[in-house]
Every structure is written in structure tokens, then in C-alpha cells.
């Protein structure tokens, strides 16, 4: 059993450019398939649309840095309501390394970053229980 906090966040387009394979199990965590990418070109173990922010939240955020803190809060609230969608991710992360793929341009302010932190907290809490 792994330690459950080896969660990497990578941008889809960077993964496609680089030779290095993503670590462990690979999950696409966007609601929409990355633009301009053929399904055959991207190796993912699962596409977890249910783990992505709602359309309303994505539209409201619009990648506006000013809205980032509130986006994080609202997205975490949504994740709390969709815990079933996170089960495959939590199981995989408890067993070994996991890579979360996203397609947004901003490497520091995107849903995968929030999701990775959220998962690490949940896994740490479940181990401490």
C-alpha cells in the first residue's frame, strides 16, 4: 500500500510534447476533452468529468486571477458534493502515484491544482482517522 500523497499535476500539452510518461495512474480531470488532441494520442486511465468544476463555476471564473481564491472555495464545495466521482481517484492515490491532467493555460491556477490539494487533505485525514 502506497503512502497516498504522490499526486502530480501536469498540463496535457506538456505531456504530449515531452518524452517522459506521466507517473502512475493518469486521470484527465477536465469536463471537456483538450482542444486539438486526438483521443489516441493521450494515454489516460480514466477521464473523470465528474471531478471537474461545474459549467457555471468555470464560466464565472473565466480564468480571472482576481476570482481565484473564491473559485478555490466554490470548487472545493462542489467536490464535497461529488465524493462518488472522486472514489476512483482516491483509491488510485492510496495505492501509488497518480497524475492529474488538465488543459488550462495557467499552471498555478487551475482545477487540477485545487483537486490535488483536496485529495491530499482527504487522504491524510483518512489515514489519521
N, C-alpha and C positions, 0 to 999 in steps of 0.2 A: 504494500500500500504506500503510495507516494505521500509527500507532505502537503500537497494540495494548494500550494500558492505559487506554483510555477506557471504564471499566466502572462503570455506575451501579447502585445498589441501590434499589429502590422498593417500597413496600408496595402490594399490589393495590388495596386500598380507597382509598388516597390517589390513585392513578392514576385510578380511576373518578370520584372527586369533582372532580378538577382538570380544567381545560380543556386544559392543556399535554400534548401527546403525549409518551410516553417517547422517549428518544433512541435512534436507530439500530435495530438488530435487537432484538427483545424476546423474552425467554425466561422462561417460568414454571418455577421450579426447585423446586417442592414436589411431594411424592409424591401429594397429593390436590388435586383442584380446589378453589379457595377457596369456602368455605361461603357460600351465598346469592348467588352470582354466576352469571349465565347465560353460557354459552359465547359467545353472540352479542354480549355486552356488553364482552368483554375481548379486545383485539387482541393476539395473541401470534404470533410467527413459529414458535415451537416450544414444546412442553411437554416438558421433559426430566426425566421421572420418575426416570430412572436416575442423575441428578446429585444427587438428594435423599438425605438420610441414611436409613439402613435403618429399618424399623419398630421394631426392637429398640432402636436408638440413640435414636430420637425418644421412645419410651416411657420409656426410662431417664432421659433428660434432663428431660422434662416441663416445660421452660422454667424450671427451677430455677437462679437466678443462681449459686448455690454450685457447681453442676455445670458451669458454662460453660467454664472452662479445660479440663477433661477432655473435654467434648463436642467442643471445637475439635480437640483431639488425635485423638480417635477418628474424627471425621468426616473429617479430613484423611487418615487411614489408609485409610478407605473410598474416598475419592476416588482415592487412589493405585491402588486395585484396580479402579476403574471408568473407567480412562482412555478407553476406547472411547466411553463415554457423554458424555465431555466434548469429543470432537473437534468436533462442530458448533459448540459454544461457542467453542472455541479458534480455529477458522477464522474465525468471525464477528468475534471480538475482534481478530484480526490484521488484518482488513480495515477496521474502523471502529468507531464507538461501539456499545456493547451495553448493554442494560438488563436486569437480573435482577429478576424479580418474585417476591415471597414474600407469605404471608398472616399470618404470626405477628404478635402484638401488639407484641412488643418490637422496637424499631427498631435496637437496638445488638447484641442477642444473638439472632441467627437464622442459619439455614444459608446464606442468600444472602450475608451479610456474610463468612462464612468462605470461601465459594466464590469470591467476588470477589477476596479476597486471594490465595487459592490460584492462581487463573487469572493474576493479575498477576505473581506469582512465576514461574510456569511460562513465561509469555510473555517475561518479562525474561531468564530463563535460556536460552530457546531462541534469543533474539536474540544473546546474548553468546557462544553456542557457535560 
